[in-house]
């Protein structure tokens, strides 16, 4: 009997209780994690058909109607909140004419948020297209444009340069009391400008800014003519310019005679 007690005492002394406790705790944690994982999976399976109930359109779009956004979104599979492909929805919204970019996110438990950024039109491009503030071309119904926009013309790929040139010269003309309304760039990259008083400027391909400044310096002398008005000014010379005049309109002649 004493021999048995001695063996039990020796066994207790050799037992690493810290290690045994650590292993037991690890097994317990592992069991809890597995249990929670299975419970979460079951919950996802049960709720995978949760449907979208709300749509929030953010960004205050001006040209794009909310009903157009809703119609575009309805082309996606909206049957499940979890399985909805937000990238597909984003693509559908971005394809709307006035939309420049869109971001889409799901908000638990049943809401879809769509943030819309529209093109801001600043000019007509080749009559049937529009330019935005970045000088990018886009196609959209022009009947929604309720402001007077300048008209720009040019070959494909030149829209960015054309817009930057227009902005630059418009500021220069405005400082001198003139208003630039249209610009054209030919296939050979020759520039033409139109002012709101009907004057057309032929600048050619080189030294655009220098030639515009030459016209601004000379124009006060040109408009002193009382019998005719300036029609076309050809500035495609190293120095000097050529001016083509046209008769005054009858109404203008009558106004001058009454004055």
TORDRENMI-994388 format. One record per residue (C-alpha): residue number from 0; residue in three letters; x, y, z. Coordinates in pm, 1 decimal. Example, Ala and Ser with C-alpha at 12.3 -4.5 7.8 and 13.67 -1.06 7.14 Angstrom:
% residues 2
PT    i   aa         u         v         w
PT    0  Ala    1230.0    -450.0     780.0
PT    1  Ser    1367.0    -106.0     714.0
//
This chain:
% residues 259
PT    i   aa         u         v         w
PT    0  Unk       0.0       0.0       0.0
PT    1  Unk     277.8     236.5      84.6
PT    2  Unk     442.7     149.8    -243.1
PT    3  Unk     128.6     258.3    -437.6
PT    4  Unk     113.7     587.9    -253.0
PT    5  Unk     476.3     652.1    -336.1
PT    6  Unk     412.0     595.3    -708.7
PT    7  Unk     116.0     838.9    -706.7
PT    8  Unk     326.3    1100.0    -533.4
PT    9  Unk     599.5    1065.2    -794.0
PT   10  Unk     343.4    1096.8   -1077.4
PT   11  Unk     203.6    1421.2    -936.3
PT   12  Unk     549.5    1567.2    -907.5
PT   13  Unk     624.4    1490.0   -1273.8
PT   14  Unk     298.5    1638.2   -1405.9
PT   15  Unk     333.7    1985.3   -1577.4
PT   16  Unk      12.8    2147.8   -1468.7
PT   17  Unk      81.8    2474.2   -1657.3
PT   18  Unk     117.9    2288.2   -1985.3
PT   19  Unk    -194.6    2086.2   -1921.3
PT   20  Unk    -394.5    2400.4   -1842.7
PT   21  Unk    -264.8    2575.6   -2155.3
PT   22  Unk    -358.3    2288.1   -2383.6
PT   23  Unk    -702.9    2263.5   -2227.1
PT   24  Unk    -761.6    2638.3   -2271.0
PT   25  Unk    -651.1    2624.9   -2634.7
PT   26  Unk    -889.8    2337.6   -2708.6
PT   27  Unk   -1173.6    2527.6   -2543.9
PT   28  Unk   -1107.0    2843.6   -2750.8
PT   29  Unk   -1081.4    2637.3   -3068.8
PT   30  Unk   -1416.6    2475.7   -2993.6
PT   31  Unk   -1583.5    2817.2   -2936.5
PT   32  Unk   -1441.1    2963.4   -3259.3
PT   33  Unk   -1559.9    2665.6   -3464.7
PT   34  Unk   -1901.9    2687.4   -3304.5
PT   35  Unk   -1932.9    3060.7   -3377.3
PT   36  Unk   -1815.7    3009.2   -3736.4
PT   37  Unk   -2083.5    2750.7   -3800.7
PT   38  Unk   -2347.2    2970.9   -3637.2
PT   39  Unk   -2243.0    3269.7   -3852.1
PT   40  Unk   -2251.6    3057.0   -4166.7
PT   41  Unk   -2600.0    2937.6   -4078.3
PT   42  Unk   -2706.3    3300.0   -4025.8
PT   43  Unk   -2569.4    3402.1   -4365.6
PT   44  Unk   -2753.1    3117.9   -4534.3
PT   45  Unk   -3075.3    3216.0   -4365.0
PT   46  Unk   -3040.2    3587.6   -4454.3
PT   47  Unk   -2873.8    3565.3   -4795.9
PT   48  Unk   -3199.9    3660.7   -4967.3
PT   49  Unk   -3236.0    3986.2   -4772.7
PT   50  Unk   -3359.0    4240.7   -5025.3
PT   51  Unk   -3270.0    4603.6   -5079.7
PT   52  Unk   -3544.3    4835.0   -4959.9
PT   53  Unk   -3389.7    5182.1   -4981.1
PT   54  Unk   -3188.9    5376.8   -5237.9
PT   55  Unk   -3002.1    5694.0   -5147.6
PT   56  Unk   -2878.8    5915.1   -5432.8
PT   57  Unk   -2603.7    6146.6   -5309.7
PT   58  Unk   -2411.5    6424.1   -5481.8
PT   59  Unk   -2710.6    6639.0   -5588.2
PT   60  Unk   -2709.4    6564.0   -5963.7
PT   61  Unk   -2844.1    6851.9   -6170.4
PT   62  Unk   -2885.1    6706.8   -6519.1
PT   63  Unk   -2956.2    6343.5   -6429.5
PT   64  Unk   -3305.1    6259.1   -6306.3
PT   65  Unk   -3332.8    6025.0   -6008.2
PT   66  Unk   -3571.5    5804.9   -6204.9
PT   67  Unk   -3299.3    5755.7   -6468.6
PT   68  Unk   -3058.9    5640.2   -6198.0
PT   69  Unk   -3319.6    5401.3   -6057.2
PT   70  Unk   -3392.5    5262.4   -6405.0
PT   71  Unk   -3021.9    5199.7   -6461.5
PT   72  Unk   -2979.6    5027.1   -6125.1
PT   73  Unk   -3278.0    4800.1   -6187.3
PT   74  Unk   -3082.1    4635.4   -6467.8
PT   75  Unk   -2866.2    4471.0   -6198.5
PT   76  Unk   -2965.5    4168.6   -5990.1
PT   77  Unk   -3120.2    4322.6   -5678.1
PT   78  Unk   -3261.2    4001.9   -5529.5
PT   79  Unk   -2998.8    3970.5   -5256.9
PT   80  Unk   -2832.4    4238.0   -5046.5
PT   81  Unk   -2522.9    4020.6   -4997.3
PT   82  Unk   -2486.0    3902.9   -5354.9
PT   83  Unk   -2540.8    4243.7   -5520.1
PT   84  Unk   -2240.9    4334.8   -5740.3
PT   85  Unk   -2170.7    4700.3   -5657.5
PT   86  Unk   -1916.1    4727.8   -5942.0
PT   87  Unk   -2186.2    4630.8   -6189.8
PT   88  Unk   -2421.0    4891.1   -6043.4
PT   89  Unk   -2143.0    5150.2   -6063.9
PT   90  Unk   -2089.3    5069.7   -6431.3
PT   91  Unk   -2461.5    5098.5   -6506.8
PT   92  Unk   -2486.6    5440.6   -6340.4
PT   93  Unk   -2167.6    5569.8   -6505.7
PT   94  Unk   -2309.8    5483.9   -6847.3
PT   95  Unk   -2579.4    5751.6   -6804.0
PT   96  Unk   -2506.6    6047.1   -7036.7
PT   97  Unk   -2442.6    6319.2   -6778.6
PT   98  Unk   -2263.3    6103.5   -6519.4
PT   99  Unk   -1885.8    6148.9   -6503.9
PT  100  Unk   -1826.8    5906.4   -6218.0
PT  101  Unk   -2020.2    5715.4   -5952.4
PT  102  Unk   -1942.9    5530.6   -5631.4
PT  103  Unk   -2174.4    5263.5   -5490.3
PT  104  Unk   -2179.8    5108.5   -5144.8
PT  105  Unk   -2413.9    4885.7   -4948.6
PT  106  Unk   -2521.6    4995.9   -4603.1
PT  107  Unk   -2655.0    4730.6   -4370.1
PT  108  Unk   -2925.5    4613.8   -4348.0
PT  109  Unk   -3115.5    4713.2   -4663.8
PT  110  Unk   -2980.0    5036.6   -4817.8
PT  111  Unk   -2787.3    5107.6   -5137.1
PT  112  Unk   -2603.6    5440.8   -5153.6
PT  113  Unk   -2506.0    5589.2   -5490.6
PT  114  Unk   -2285.8    5899.3   -5504.9
PT  115  Unk   -2302.8    6066.3   -5845.9
PT  116  Unk   -2059.8    6319.1   -5993.9
PT  117  Unk   -2182.8    6480.1   -6316.1
PT  118  Unk   -2007.4    6640.2   -6610.1
PT  119  Unk   -2016.9    7018.8   -6592.7
PT  120  Unk   -2052.5    7142.5   -6951.9
PT  121  Unk   -1835.1    7439.2   -7047.3
PT  122  Unk   -1843.4    7431.0   -7429.5
PT  123  Unk   -1991.1    7265.7   -7737.4
PT  124  Unk   -1746.3    7047.8   -7927.1
PT  125  Unk   -1785.8    7003.9   -8304.7
PT  126  Unk   -2157.2    7099.1   -8273.6
PT  127  Unk   -2284.4    6760.9   -8150.6
PT  128  Unk   -2067.4    6695.1   -7842.3
PT  129  Unk   -1987.0    6870.9   -7516.2
PT  130  Unk   -1672.5    6949.3   -7318.9
PT  131  Unk   -1645.1    6937.0   -6939.6
PT  132  Unk   -1423.1    7145.0   -6712.0
PT  133  Unk   -1131.4    6903.3   -6767.4
PT  134  Unk   -1149.5    6945.3   -7144.4
PT  135  Unk   -1295.1    6596.5   -7187.4
PT  136  Unk   -1552.8    6516.0   -7454.3
PT  137  Unk   -1885.1    6361.3   -7359.4
PT  138  Unk   -2220.1    6307.9   -7528.1
PT  139  Unk   -2541.7    6419.0   -7357.8
PT  140  Unk   -2873.7    6582.6   -7452.4
PT  141  Unk   -2793.7    6948.2   -7512.4
PT  142  Unk   -3153.2    7057.6   -7450.9
PT  143  Unk   -3075.9    7045.5   -7078.1
PT  144  Unk   -2805.9    7310.6   -7111.7
PT  145  Unk   -2971.1    7636.1   -7009.6
PT  146  Unk   -2663.9    7859.6   -7034.2
PT  147  Unk   -2489.0    8010.3   -7335.1
PT  148  Unk   -2180.4    7801.6   -7409.5
PT  149  Unk   -1893.2    7876.7   -7648.4
PT  150  Unk   -1848.3    7660.3   -7958.0
PT  151  Unk   -1515.7    7485.5   -8015.2
PT  152  Unk   -1408.9    7287.5   -8320.7
PT  153  Unk   -1110.6    7065.3   -8389.9
PT  154  Unk    -983.2    6720.9   -8488.0
PT  155  Unk   -1021.9    6424.7   -8255.2
PT  156  Unk    -777.8    6433.2   -7967.2
PT  157  Unk    -729.2    6811.2   -7972.3
PT  158  Unk   -1014.7    6897.3   -7736.2
PT  159  Unk    -792.9    6944.6   -7430.4
PT  160  Unk    -558.6    7184.8   -7607.9
PT  161  Unk    -851.1    7367.0   -7767.0
PT  162  Unk   -1019.9    7424.7   -7431.4
PT  163  Unk    -701.2    7544.1   -7260.5
PT  164  Unk    -632.7    7783.3   -7548.1
PT  165  Unk    -987.6    7915.9   -7536.7
PT  166  Unk    -970.3    7984.9   -7162.0
PT  167  Unk    -635.5    8156.4   -7198.6
PT  168  Unk    -745.5    8387.0   -7480.2
PT  169  Unk   -1088.9    8455.5   -7335.4
PT  170  Unk    -925.3    8603.3   -7026.7
PT  171  Unk    -691.1    8810.7   -7241.9
PT  172  Unk    -976.6    8947.6   -7453.1
PT  173  Unk   -1195.3    9015.6   -7148.4
PT  174  Unk    -925.6    9236.6   -6995.3
PT  175  Unk    -943.6    9447.7   -7311.8
PT  176  Unk   -1323.2    9468.8   -7329.3
PT  177  Unk   -1372.0    9197.7   -7592.7
PT  178  Unk   -1559.0    8867.4   -7572.4
PT  179  Unk   -1434.1    8545.4   -7731.1
PT  180  Unk   -1723.0    8313.1   -7825.7
PT  181  Unk   -1579.4    8048.8   -8058.5
PT  182  Unk   -1255.6    7879.6   -8159.6
PT  183  Unk   -1154.6    7639.4   -8434.9
PT  184  Unk    -844.5    7429.2   -8489.5
PT  185  Unk    -797.4    7291.4   -8840.3
PT  186  Unk    -654.4    6953.1   -8937.0
PT  187  Unk    -327.1    7134.9   -9006.3
PT  188  Unk    -341.6    7293.8   -8658.5
PT  189  Unk    -416.4    7644.8   -8777.9
PT  190  Unk    -619.5    7852.3   -8531.0
PT  191  Unk    -922.1    8073.8   -8588.2
PT  192  Unk   -1109.0    8280.1   -8328.7
PT  193  Unk   -1449.4    8449.8   -8333.1
PT  194  Unk   -1554.8    8743.0   -8115.9
PT  195  Unk   -1910.6    8826.8   -8017.8
PT  196  Unk   -1900.3    9137.5   -8240.1
PT  197  Unk   -1863.8    8912.8   -8547.2
PT  198  Unk   -1490.2    8956.8   -8605.6
PT  199  Unk   -1295.8    8648.3   -8716.8
PT  200  Unk    -923.6    8624.3   -8645.4
PT  201  Unk    -693.9    8401.9   -8850.5
PT  202  Unk    -391.7    8319.8   -8633.6
PT  203  Unk    -222.2    8042.7   -8826.5
PT  204  Unk     -14.1    7780.7   -8648.1
PT  205  Unk     260.3    7976.9   -8474.2
PT  206  Unk     291.8    8249.0   -8208.3
PT  207  Unk     -80.4    8253.4   -8127.6
PT  208  Unk     -51.1    8469.3   -7817.8
PT  209  Unk     175.9    8721.8   -7987.3
PT  210  Unk     -63.7    8756.9   -8281.2
PT  211  Unk    -367.6    8797.3   -8054.8
PT  212  Unk    -187.4    9072.2   -7867.2
PT  213  Unk    -106.0    9241.0   -8198.2
PT  214  Unk    -475.6    9250.7   -8284.1
PT  215  Unk    -566.3    9389.4   -7941.5
PT  216  Unk    -312.5    9668.4   -7984.4
PT  217  Unk    -442.0    9763.5   -8329.3
PT  218  Unk    -816.9    9715.0   -8278.9
PT  219  Unk    -886.2   10057.9   -8120.1
PT  220  Unk    -765.8   10214.6   -8447.6
PT  221  Unk    -964.1    9973.7   -8666.9
PT  222  Unk   -1298.3   10042.7   -8503.1
PT  223  Unk   -1267.3   10415.6   -8568.6
PT  224  Unk   -1394.8   10359.7   -8922.7
PT  225  Unk   -1750.0   10495.8   -8940.6
PT  226  Unk   -1853.1   10364.8   -9282.6
PT  227  Unk   -1759.2    9996.4   -9243.9
PT  228  Unk   -1687.9    9745.1   -8972.6
PT  229  Unk   -1416.0    9486.5   -8927.2
PT  230  Unk   -1503.0    9142.3   -9065.2
PT  231  Unk   -1183.3    8933.6   -9083.7
PT  232  Unk    -835.2    9005.5   -8952.3
PT  233  Unk    -551.5    8794.9   -9093.8
PT  234  Unk    -261.9    8779.6   -8849.9
PT  235  Unk     -57.6    8511.6   -9026.5
PT  236  Unk     236.9    8744.7   -9079.3
PT  237  Unk     561.4    8794.5   -8894.0
PT  238  Unk     471.6    9161.3   -8864.6
PT  239  Unk     155.8    9350.2   -8953.0
PT  240  Unk    -188.6    9219.9   -9044.6
PT  241  Unk    -450.3    9226.1   -9319.3
PT  242  Unk    -802.3    9351.8   -9251.7
PT  243  Unk   -1117.9    9276.2   -9443.6
PT  244  Unk   -1408.0    9512.9   -9383.2
PT  245  Unk   -1779.5    9475.3   -9453.4
PT  246  Unk   -2055.6    9734.4   -9492.3
PT  247  Unk   -2253.7    9840.3   -9189.6
PT  248  Unk   -2598.2    9690.0   -9150.3
PT  249  Unk   -2886.2    9919.1   -9239.3
PT  250  Unk   -2991.7    9932.2   -8878.0
PT  251  Unk   -2642.5   10038.1   -8771.4
PT  252  Unk   -2629.5   10308.5   -9038.8
PT  253  Unk   -2965.0   10438.9   -8922.8
PT  254  Unk   -2848.2   10445.5   -8562.7
PT  255  Unk   -2533.4   10637.6   -8657.2
PT  256  Unk   -2731.8   10888.2   -8866.8
PT  257  Unk   -2969.0   10947.4   -8573.7
PT  258  Unk   -2676.1   10994.9   -8341.4
//
